[in-house]
Amino acid sequence: MKKILIIYEKSKKIGLGHYFRSLRLFKKLKPYFHVSLTELKDKTKLKSKLINNYHLCILDLKKYPKLHSTKKIIIFENLGKKIKNIININPLDIHLENSGPEFFLYPDFINKINYKIKFRKKKIINILIIQGADDSNNKIEKLINFLEKNKKKIKFKFKLIVKTVSKTKFKIKKPNKKINKVKNMEDVYKNINIAISSVGNTAFELGYVGIPTIHFTTEKREINRSILFEKRNLAKFVRKDLNLIVKELNKIYLNDKYRKNLVKRRVSFFRKKNKIIKIIKNAF
């Protein structure tokens, strides 16, 4: 059986996206290969890990050093110069080679969730606020305080669901509900009506389910993605003027036709047959 080594990195600054993707890939490859998964804490030791007793190495890092290998290496999200013997996969940057939903690794539970397009007008609407696994840009507090302050402008009753992996303290006046250290995102998605999200892994999961989403981010790469998604009418992008969030929330809630078409476009775009396993099998 062919041997594959998956190397990832994670930290508070980098976030946990690389780790979660590597873990999902590890699980998907296990039926076909002998797979090892390891965290890279020191890039100077990277060369020692690219050893000959693995048939293929897959790297998922924030930034890549110079790589020299006689064997093919698969890397995720290298935005630098092309490297010899390197296959680059860019799931999140939908305008690049090997990019888009066909190259995204969704969690196994995602197919079990059925989003309810119709809203019961007297029901409290659950709004998910998520800014990556650890809110590395510290935007959750700002969003919650803004929504609480402008609650009267929102034409429906709502409850805020806040998602972070690590325990985080928010300086907020009236938090509706706080979810920390979530182990089962399936239970969270099942009860969400609208989301306000950054544009990383979770944005793709929300799109797959069909949940109407407003994108809010200040991270450069995510801004580019947000613009591309908005051009495709997949999600409203809010960069600075938070009042646009209130406007879009009301539009999603009040306009049944708009919400229905938005959900259909999102499901159609994000549910594509995956090609990653095929690329890996062809890499040997």
C-alpha positions in Angstrom: 0.0 0.0 0.0 1.3 3.5 -0.9 2.5 5.6 2.0 1.4 9.3 2.3 2.6 11.9 4.9 0.4 14.9 5.6 2.1 17.8 7.3 0.1 20.8 8.7 0.7 23.8 10.9 -1.7 25.6 13.4 -1.5 28.4 15.9 -3.6 31.2 17.4 -2.2 33.5 14.7 -2.5 31.1 11.8 -5.8 29.6 12.9 -7.0 26.0 12.8 -8.2 25.8 9.2 -5.0 24.0 7.9 -5.4 21.4 10.7 -9.1 20.7 10.1 -8.5 20.3 6.4 -5.6 17.9 6.9 -7.6 15.9 9.4 -10.5 15.5 6.9 -8.1 14.6 4.2 -6.4 12.0 6.5 -9.8 10.3 7.1 -10.7 10.3 3.4 -7.4 8.8 2.3 -7.2 6.0 4.9 -9.3 3.5 2.9 -6.9 3.8 0.0 -3.4 4.5 1.5 -1.2 4.1 4.6 -1.5 7.7 5.8 0.4 9.6 8.6 -0.5 13.0 9.9 1.9 15.3 11.7 2.1 18.9 12.9 5.0 21.1 11.7 6.2 23.3 14.5 9.6 24.2 13.1 10.0 24.9 9.3 13.7 24.3 9.5 12.9 20.6 10.2 10.6 20.4 7.1 13.3 18.8 4.9 14.0 16.1 7.4 10.3 15.1 7.3 10.2 14.8 3.5 11.9 11.4 3.6 12.2 8.6 1.1 10.0 6.1 2.9 6.9 8.0 1.9 5.6 7.8 -1.6 3.9 11.2 -1.4 4.0 14.2 0.9 1.1 16.6 1.3 1.7 20.0 2.9 -0.9 22.4 4.3 0.9 25.4 5.7 0.4 29.1 6.0 3.6 30.0 4.2 6.0 27.7 2.3 9.8 27.7 2.3 11.8 26.7 -0.7 11.1 23.1 -1.6 13.4 20.8 -3.6 12.3 17.3 -4.2 12.7 14.6 -6.9 9.3 13.3 -6.0 6.0 15.1 -6.5 4.6 17.0 -3.5 1.0 18.2 -3.1 0.6 21.5 -1.3 -2.4 23.6 -0.3 -2.7 27.3 -1.1 0.8 28.2 -2.3 0.4 31.7 -3.7 4.1 32.1 -4.5 6.0 31.1 -7.6 5.4 27.7 -9.1 7.8 25.0 -7.9 9.0 22.0 -9.8 7.3 18.7 -9.0 4.7 20.5 -7.0 0.9 20.1 -7.4 -0.9 23.1 -6.0 -4.5 23.0 -4.7 -6.4 26.2 -3.8 -9.8 25.2 -2.6 -10.9 28.6 -1.2 -9.6 30.9 -4.0 -12.1 30.1 -6.6 -10.4 31.9 -9.5 -7.1 29.9 -9.3 -6.1 26.5 -10.7 -7.4 23.5 -8.8 -9.8 25.7 -6.9 -13.4 25.9 -5.8 -15.9 23.5 -4.2 -14.6 20.6 -6.3 -11.4 20.8 -4.2 -12.9 21.5 -0.8 -13.0 18.8 1.9 -16.4 19.0 3.5 -17.1 17.3 6.9 -18.9 13.9 6.7 -22.0 15.1 8.5 -22.8 17.9 6.0 -25.1 15.7 3.9 -27.4 15.0 6.8 -28.5 18.7 7.2 -31.6 19.9 5.4 -32.0 23.7 5.5 -35.6 24.9 5.9 -36.0 27.7 3.3 -39.4 28.9 4.7 -39.3 31.1 7.8 -42.1 31.0 10.3 -42.6 34.8 10.8 -43.2 34.6 14.6 -40.3 32.3 15.3 -37.1 33.6 16.7 -34.4 33.6 14.0 -31.0 32.0 15.0 -28.1 34.0 13.6 -24.7 32.3 13.6 -21.7 34.6 14.0 -18.4 33.0 13.1 -15.0 34.5 12.3 -12.8 31.5 11.7 -12.1 28.8 14.3 -10.5 31.2 16.8 -11.6 34.7 15.7 -8.0 35.5 15.0 -9.0 39.1 13.7 -11.1 39.8 16.9 -14.3 40.7 15.0 -16.9 38.8 16.9 -17.2 41.3 19.8 -17.6 44.1 17.3 -20.4 42.3 15.4 -22.3 41.3 18.5 -22.2 44.8 20.0 -23.4 46.3 16.7 -26.3 44.0 16.4 -27.4 44.5 20.0 -27.2 48.3 19.6 -29.2 48.2 16.3 -31.7 45.6 17.4 -34.7 47.8 16.8 -33.7 48.3 13.1 -33.9 44.5 12.6 -37.4 43.5 11.6 -37.5 40.2 13.5 -36.7 38.7 16.8 -33.3 36.9 16.8 -30.8 35.0 18.9 -27.1 35.2 18.3 -25.1 32.0 18.2 -21.4 32.6 18.5 -19.0 29.9 17.4 -15.3 29.6 18.5 -13.2 26.6 19.2 -11.2 27.9 22.1 -12.7 29.6 25.1 -12.9 33.3 24.4 -14.1 36.2 26.6 -16.2 38.8 24.8 -16.8 42.3 26.3 -20.5 42.4 25.3 -23.5 43.9 27.1 -26.2 41.3 26.3 -24.9 38.1 24.7 -27.9 36.0 23.7 -26.0 32.7 23.6 -22.3 31.7 23.4 -21.0 28.4 22.1 -17.4 27.6 22.8 -15.4 24.5 22.1 -18.1 23.0 19.8 -17.3 19.4 19.0 -20.4 18.7 16.8 -21.0 21.4 14.2 -23.9 19.3 12.8 -26.1 20.3 15.8 -25.2 24.0 15.2 -25.9 24.1 11.5 -29.3 22.3 12.0 -30.7 25.2 13.9 -29.2 28.2 12.1 -31.4 30.4 9.9 -28.8 33.1 8.8 -25.1 33.4 9.2 -22.5 36.2 9.4 -19.2 34.6 8.5 -15.7 35.2 7.5 -14.6 33.6 4.2 -12.6 30.5 5.1 -13.6 26.9 5.5 -16.9 27.6 7.3 -18.1 29.8 4.4 -18.0 26.8 2.1 -19.8 24.6 4.6 -22.5 27.2 5.0 -22.8 27.4 1.2 -23.1 23.6 0.9 -26.0 23.5 3.4 -27.5 26.6 1.7 -27.7 28.8 4.8 -28.1 32.5 3.7 -24.8 34.1 4.7 -23.4 37.6 5.0 -19.7 37.8 4.6 -17.7 40.0 6.9 -13.9 40.1 6.8 -10.9 42.4 6.8 -8.3 39.7 5.8 -6.9 40.5 2.3 -7.4 37.0 0.7 -10.9 36.7 2.2 -11.8 40.1 0.8 -11.0 38.9 -2.7 -13.1 35.8 -2.2 -16.0 37.8 -0.9 -16.0 40.0 -4.0 -16.0 37.0 -6.2 -18.9 35.4 -4.3 -20.9 38.6 -4.3 -20.4 38.9 -8.1 -22.0 35.4 -8.4 -24.9 36.5 -6.1 -23.9 33.9 -3.5 -23.6 36.2 -0.5 -23.6 39.9 0.4 -20.1 41.2 1.3 -19.9 43.8 4.1 -16.4 45.4 4.6 -16.8 48.6 6.6 -20.4 49.8 6.7 -22.1 47.5 9.2 -25.4 49.0 8.5 -25.4 46.9 5.3 -25.7 43.9 7.6 -29.0 45.1 9.0 -30.3 45.8 5.5 -29.3 42.3 4.2 -30.7 40.6 7.3 -34.1 42.3 6.8 -34.0 41.4 3.1 -33.3 37.7 3.7 -36.1 37.6 6.3 -38.8 39.6 4.6 -38.3 38.6 1.0 -39.3 34.9 0.6 -38.4 34.9 -3.1 -35.0 36.4 -2.6 -34.2 33.9 0.2 -35.4 30.9 -1.8 -33.3 31.9 -4.9 -30.3 32.7 -2.7 -30.4 29.3 -1.1 -30.8 27.5 -4.5 -27.8 29.4 -6.0 -25.6 28.6 -3.0 -26.5 24.9 -3.0 -25.9 24.7 -6.8 -22.5 26.3 -6.6 -21.0 24.6 -3.5 -22.2 21.0 -4.1 -19.8 19.8 -6.7 -18.2 16.3 -7.1 -14.8 16.3 -5.3 -11.6 15.9 -7.4 -8.9 15.8 -4.7 -8.8 12.1 -4.3 -8.4 11.7 -8.0 -5.5 14.2 -8.1 -3.7 12.4 -5.3 -4.1 9.0 -7.0 -2.7 10.4 -10.2 0.3 11.9 -8.4 2.2 8.7 -8.1 
